[in-house]
């Protein structure tokens, strides 16, 4: 299960700043006044070696009514969702009664809590954080979220604590796991029932009927599958019920556990900005993807053409995805959609040999050389497989950190085309090869200088 980290603390201690640093984004609003974040914001940790979700919360204040009371409820839901809690305090302002009250509440939870002392730049960190030991939450991890100072140690603590959740026994998914996701009321449960041929999940003409992810193992043509019916995901501005917010984490975790994702779009409504945003989150997970255009039989020819144009414009970043018009209610196109699952699974779990990948890389370089950087050509030497689901290609070379995004996309598309990997993204990892002769010239020069000095001293003595 994808671990969840909740950032909590009183207002203006730097939770949103740390959220942005961990996710390498600017999704969380940041300003130098308290109470800016009122709602929860979800992101994917893009630093360190472990995949996690991080939740930014509003500052905890004592309030029984109004918007601050709503923010407190959101913090409580984030605590319920979390596997690890980062309790952030302000080292510059020091400890106060609010920190003590929050710490007392967190100590009652049966969850690991990491005390994070932020804003230590320009301070004697050990002296500035000594008072926080009295919170009985262990030694504070000293960081400056704006510059990333100390965040490496914080990520190490994640690796240590997540072992606790990794050791938990989870139900093993049987065969190929397929997550059915999308906005509320687009027909996810109807599609699951159509595939199963029976009423296994609740179907009702009201958005948000499915509040949790439902795992349904079944067999088809002597092949084992697990269908995951997920709660409808909405963007933050469209989410109002607390229980609906809780289901977003479940849906994202279900995507992580899946081999293939079927994303449903209501063809009557077309491709919305919410669809593009949510599909971006699915793309980050790197799963093989089928876009099902549901309720296709109920729209006009003009509307069908409009939807096709929207797919080209709004979802241009998903050119690899399979797209199928279906009607989950009447069953048209569902059989063909499900047959594609096998091909996408095979593509996502493909084995790729090093000679083949290195040959494809050489052909790509011949077709389109990397650009010059500071007058020097980026050199890419060889490639090998780094993982599956999604297929991952590790490319070794020189100056790989300077490869522009456009050239990375060219390589991704080239590998996917040459390997005939339909419906799945290809993830590239670049590693720079250290020059074994780096610094040797300077060492030789120093040696020559010392030799010359010895010769000079020798001649002087004579």
C-alpha positions in Angstrom: 0.0 0.0 0.0 1.3 3.5 -0.9 2.3 5.1 2.5 0.7 8.4 3.5 2.5 11.2 5.4 0.5 13.9 7.1 2.0 17.3 7.7 0.5 18.9 10.8 1.2 21.7 13.2 0.1 25.2 14.2 -0.3 27.9 11.5 2.7 29.3 9.6 5.3 26.8 10.6 6.2 25.9 7.0 3.9 22.9 6.3 3.1 24.0 2.7 6.7 24.9 2.0 7.8 21.4 3.0 4.9 20.0 0.9 6.1 21.9 -2.1 9.7 20.8 -1.6 8.9 17.1 -1.2 6.6 17.1 -4.2 8.8 19.3 -6.4 5.8 21.5 -7.1 4.1 24.7 -6.2 0.7 23.2 -5.6 0.4 24.4 -2.0 -0.1 28.1 -1.4 2.7 29.7 0.6 2.8 33.1 2.2 4.1 34.6 5.4 0.9 34.8 7.3 -1.0 32.1 9.2 -4.1 30.2 8.2 -3.6 30.3 4.5 -4.1 26.5 4.0 -7.7 25.6 5.2 -8.1 22.3 3.3 -6.1 19.2 2.6 -3.9 18.9 -0.4 -2.4 15.7 -1.7 0.8 15.2 -3.6 3.4 12.5 -4.4 6.8 12.6 -2.8 9.3 13.0 -5.6 12.5 13.0 -3.5 14.2 10.0 -1.9 14.0 6.4 -3.0 10.5 5.5 -1.7 7.1 6.3 -3.2 4.8 8.0 -0.8 1.8 10.3 -0.7 2.0 13.5 1.4 -0.9 15.5 2.8 -0.7 19.2 3.5 -3.1 20.4 6.2 -4.3 23.6 7.6 -2.8 25.0 10.8 -4.3 23.6 14.1 -5.9 26.4 16.1 -8.3 26.3 19.0 -11.7 27.0 17.4 -15.2 25.5 17.9 -17.0 27.2 15.0 -16.4 28.8 11.6 -13.7 28.1 9.0 -11.0 27.3 11.6 -13.3 24.6 13.0 -13.6 23.2 9.4 -9.8 23.2 9.1 -9.5 21.2 12.3 -11.9 18.6 11.0 -9.7 18.3 7.8 -6.6 17.8 10.0 -8.3 15.0 11.9 -9.2 13.2 8.6 -5.6 13.6 7.5 -4.4 12.0 10.8 -6.9 9.1 10.2 -5.4 8.6 6.7 -1.8 8.8 7.6 0.8 6.1 8.2 3.4 8.6 9.4 2.8 12.0 11.0 5.3 14.9 10.6 4.6 17.3 13.5 6.2 20.6 12.4 7.3 23.3 14.8 8.9 26.7 14.3 12.5 26.7 15.7 12.7 30.5 15.2 9.7 31.3 17.4 10.3 28.5 19.9 7.8 26.3 21.6 4.4 27.6 22.8 1.3 26.2 24.4 -0.3 25.3 21.0 2.7 23.0 20.3 2.3 21.3 23.7 -1.5 20.8 23.1 -0.9 19.3 19.6 1.9 17.0 20.9 -0.4 15.7 23.7 -3.0 14.8 21.1 -0.5 13.1 18.8 1.0 11.0 21.6 -2.4 9.4 22.0 -2.4 8.1 18.4 -1.0 4.7 17.7 1.1 6.0 14.8 4.7 7.0 14.4 5.3 10.8 14.8 8.4 12.6 13.6 9.0 16.0 15.3 10.3 18.4 12.6 11.9 21.7 13.7 11.7 24.1 10.7 13.4 27.4 10.0 16.8 26.7 11.6 18.7 28.8 9.1 20.9 31.4 10.8 20.4 29.8 14.3 22.4 27.6 16.6 20.1 24.7 15.8 20.9 22.6 18.9 20.1 25.5 21.3 17.0 26.6 19.3 15.4 23.2 19.5 16.4 22.1 23.0 12.9 23.1 24.4 11.1 20.8 22.0 12.5 17.7 23.7 10.0 18.3 26.5 7.2 17.3 24.0 8.3 13.7 24.5 8.3 13.0 20.7 11.9 12.2 20.4 14.8 14.3 19.0 13.6 17.0 16.5 14.8 16.6 12.9 16.3 20.1 12.1 15.4 21.4 8.6 14.9 24.5 6.6 12.1 23.7 4.2 12.7 26.7 1.9 16.2 25.5 1.0 15.8 21.7 1.6 18.4 21.8 4.4 18.0 18.6 6.6 15.3 17.1 4.4 17.6 14.3 3.4 17.7 13.1 7.0 13.9 13.5 7.2 13.5 11.2 4.2 15.8 8.7 5.9 13.4 8.6 8.8 10.6 7.8 6.4 12.5 4.7 5.2 13.0 3.6 8.8 9.4 4.0 9.9 7.7 2.7 6.8 9.2 -0.7 7.6 6.4 -1.0 10.2 3.7 -0.7 7.5 5.5 -2.9 5.0 5.5 -5.8 7.6 1.7 -5.6 7.8 -0.1 -8.6 6.2 -2.1 -7.5 3.2 -4.5 -9.5 1.1 -2.7 -10.7 -2.0 -4.3 -9.5 -5.3 -4.9 -12.5 -7.6 -3.8 -12.4 -11.2 -4.0 -9.2 -13.2 -5.3 -6.3 -11.1 -7.5 -3.7 -12.8 -8.4 -0.4 -11.2 -11.5 1.3 -12.5 -11.2 5.0 -11.7 -12.8 8.3 -12.7 -14.9 11.2 -11.5 -18.1 10.4 -9.5 -21.1 9.1 -11.4 -19.4 8.2 -14.7 -20.4 4.6 -14.5 -17.5 2.8 -12.7 -19.6 0.5 -10.7 -21.9 -0.2 -13.7 -18.8 -1.2 -15.7 -17.6 -3.5 -12.9 -21.0 -5.2 -12.7 -21.1 -5.6 -16.5 -17.6 -7.2 -16.6 -18.6 -9.6 -13.7 -22.1 -10.3 -15.1 -23.7 -9.8 -11.7 -24.6 -7.1 -9.2 -21.4 -7.2 -7.1 -21.2 -3.5 -6.3 -23.8 -0.9 -5.5 -25.1 1.1 -8.5 -27.3 4.1 -7.9 -27.8 7.3 -9.8 -26.2 9.6 -7.3 -22.5 10.6 -7.2 -20.3 9.2 -4.5 -22.1 5.9 -3.8 -18.8 4.1 -3.6 -17.0 5.4 -0.5 -14.1 2.9 -0.4 -12.2 0.8 -2.9 -13.7 -2.6 -3.4 -11.4 -5.6 -4.4 -13.2 -8.3 -6.4 -11.3 -11.4 -7.4 -12.8 -13.4 -10.4 -11.8 -15.7 -13.2 -12.3 -15.3 -16.9 -11.2 -17.8 -19.6 -9.2 -19.6 -16.9 -7.3 -16.4 -16.1 -7.2 -14.9 -12.6 -8.1 -11.2 -12.2 -8.8 -8.7 -9.4 -11.2 -5.8 -10.2 -10.8 -2.7 -8.0 -13.9 -0.5 -8.0 -12.7 2.9 -6.6 -14.6 5.9 -5.2 -14.9 8.8 -7.6 -12.0 11.2 -7.4 -12.7 15.0 -7.6 -10.3 17.9 -7.5 -10.0 19.8 -4.2 -12.4 22.6 -5.2 -15.1 20.1 -6.0 -14.9 18.1 -2.9 -17.2 19.0 0.0 -18.0 15.9 2.1 -15.3 14.7 4.5 -16.0 11.1 3.8 -15.6 11.8 0.0 -12.2 13.4 0.7 -11.1 10.3 2.6 -11.8 8.1 -0.4 -9.3 10.0 -2.6 -6.4 8.4 -0.8 -8.0 5.0 -1.3 -8.4 5.6 -5.0 -4.8 6.7 -5.4 -3.6 3.7 -3.4 -5.7 1.4 -5.6 -4.0 2.9 -8.8 -0.6 2.1 -7.2 -1.6 -1.6 -6.6 -3.1 -2.0 -10.1 -1.4 -3.4 -13.2 -3.9 -1.8 -15.6 -6.1 1.3 -15.0 -9.4 1.8 -16.8 -10.2 5.5 -16.6 -13.9 6.2 -17.4 -15.0 9.5 -18.9 -18.6 10.4 -19.3 -18.9 11.1 -23.1 -22.0 13.2 -22.5 -19.9 15.7 -20.5 -16.8 15.4 -22.6 -13.2 15.6 -21.3 -13.2 18.0 -18.4 -10.2 19.8 -16.7 -10.8 17.5 -13.8 -10.3 14.5 -16.0 -7.0 15.9 -17.3 -5.8 16.6 -13.7 -6.7 13.1 -12.4 -5.2 11.4 -15.5 -2.0 13.3 -14.7 -2.0 11.6 -11.3 -2.5 8.2 -13.0 0.4 9.0 -15.3 2.6 9.8 -12.4 1.9 6.3 -11.1 3.1 4.9 -14.4 0.4 2.4 -15.0 -0.9 0.9 -18.3 -3.9 3.0 -19.2 -7.2 2.4 -21.0 -9.5 5.5 -21.4 -13.1 4.3 -21.6 -15.5 6.7 -23.2 -18.7 5.7 -21.4 -22.3 6.4 -22.5 -21.0 6.7 -26.1 -24.2 5.3 -27.6 -26.3 8.1 -26.1 -24.6 11.1 -27.8 -24.9 12.6 -31.2 -22.4 12.5 -34.1 -21.4 16.1 -33.4 -20.8 15.4 -29.7 -18.6 12.4 -30.7 -16.4 14.5 -32.9 -16.1 17.1 -30.2 -15.0 14.5 -27.7 -12.4 13.2 -30.1 -11.0 16.7 -30.5 -10.9 17.2 -26.7 -8.9 13.9 -26.4 -6.3 15.3 -28.8 -6.0 18.7 -27.2 -6.5 18.2 -23.4 -5.0 14.7 -23.2 -2.1 15.1 -25.7 0.3 13.9 -23.0 -1.5 10.5 -23.0 -0.9 9.7 -26.6 0.1 6.1 -25.6 -3.2 5.3 -23.9 -5.7 3.0 -25.4 -9.1 4.8 -26.0 -12.3 2.8 -26.4 -16.0 4.0 -26.7 -18.3 1.8 -24.6 -21.6 1.6 -22.9 -21.3 0.1 -19.5 -25.1 0.0 -19.1 -25.8 -1.9 -22.4 -22.5 -3.7 -22.7 -21.5 -2.4 -26.1 -17.7 -2.3 -26.5 -17.0 -3.7 -23.0 -15.8 -7.1 -24.3 -13.3 -5.5 -26.6 -12.2 -3.1 -23.8 -11.5 -6.0 -21.5 -9.6 -8.0 -24.2 -7.1 -5.1 -24.4 -6.3 -5.6 -20.8 -4.1 -8.7 -21.6 -2.1 -6.8 -24.2 -1.5 -3.8 -21.8 -0.5 -6.2 -19.0 2.0 -7.9 -21.2 3.4 -4.5 -22.3 3.7 -3.3 -18.7 5.5 -6.5 -17.5 7.8 -6.9 -20.5 11.3 -8.2 -20.1 13.9 -6.1 -22.1 17.4 -7.3 -22.7 20.4 -4.9 -22.4 21.7 -5.5 -26.0 18.2 -4.7 -27.5 17.8 -1.5 -25.4 21.4 -0.4 -26.2 20.7 -1.0 -29.9 17.5 1.1 -29.8 19.4 3.8 -28.0 22.0 3.9 -30.7 19.4 4.1 -33.4 17.7 6.9 -31.5 20.9 8.8 -31.3 21.5 8.3 -35.1 18.0 9.6 -35.8 18.3 12.6 -33.5 21.5 13.6 -31.7 21.2 15.2 -28.2 21.8 18.9 -28.0 25.0 20.7 -27.1 25.4 21.9 -23.5 28.0 24.6 -22.9 29.6 23.6 -26.2 29.8 19.9 -25.4 27.7 17.2 -26.8 25.6 15.1 -24.3 26.8 11.5 -24.6 24.5 8.5 -24.0 26.4 5.3 -24.0 24.2 2.3 -23.2 20.8 1.2 -21.7 19.4 -1.6 -19.6 16.1 -2.5 -17.9 15.5 -0.9 -14.5 12.0 -2.3 -13.7 8.5 -3.2 -14.8 5.0 -1.9 -14.3 5.9 0.6 -15.8 8.7 -0.6 -18.1 11.8 1.3 -16.9 14.9 2.0 -19.0 18.1 3.1 -17.3 20.4 5.1 -19.6 24.0 5.7 -18.8 26.0 8.6 -20.2 27.8 11.9 -19.6 26.0 15.2 -18.7 22.7 13.3 -18.4 21.4 15.8 -15.9 21.4 18.5 -18.6 19.1 16.6 -21.0 16.1 18.8 -21.9 12.6 17.7 -21.4 11.8 17.7 -25.1 14.6 15.2 -25.8 13.5 13.0 -23.0 10.1 12.8 -24.5 11.6 11.9 -27.9 13.5 9.0 -26.3 10.4 7.8 -24.4 8.4 7.8 -27.6 11.2 6.1 -29.6 11.6 3.3 -27.1 7.9 2.7 -26.8 7.5 2.6 -30.6 10.5 0.3 -31.2 9.4 -2.1 -28.4 5.8 -1.9 -29.6 4.6 -1.1 -26.0 1.0 0.0 -26.6 -1.0 1.4 -23.7 1.8 1.8 -21.2 4.2 4.7 -20.5 7.9 4.1 -20.6 9.9 5.5 -17.7 13.5 6.7 -18.3 16.1 7.0 -15.6 19.4 8.7 -16.5 22.7 8.1 -14.7 25.9 10.0 -15.3 29.0 7.9 -15.6 31.9 9.3 -13.6 35.0 10.1 -15.7 37.8 7.9 -14.3 40.4 10.4 -15.4 38.6 13.4 -13.7 41.2 15.3 -11.6 44.1 13.2 -12.8 45.6 16.1 -14.8 45.8 18.2 -11.7 47.4 15.4 -9.7 50.0 14.9 -12.4 50.7 18.7 -12.4 51.2 18.7 -8.6 53.6 15.8 -8.9 55.5 17.5 -11.6 55.7 20.7 -9.5 57.1 18.8 -6.5 59.6 17.1 -8.7 60.7 20.4 -10.1 61.0 21.8 -6.6 63.3 18.9 -5.6 65.4 19.5 -8.7 65.7 23.2 -7.9 66.8 22.5 -4.3 69.3 19.9 -5.5 70.9 22.4 -7.9 71.0 25.1 -5.2 72.9 22.7 -2.9 75.4 22.1 -5.7 
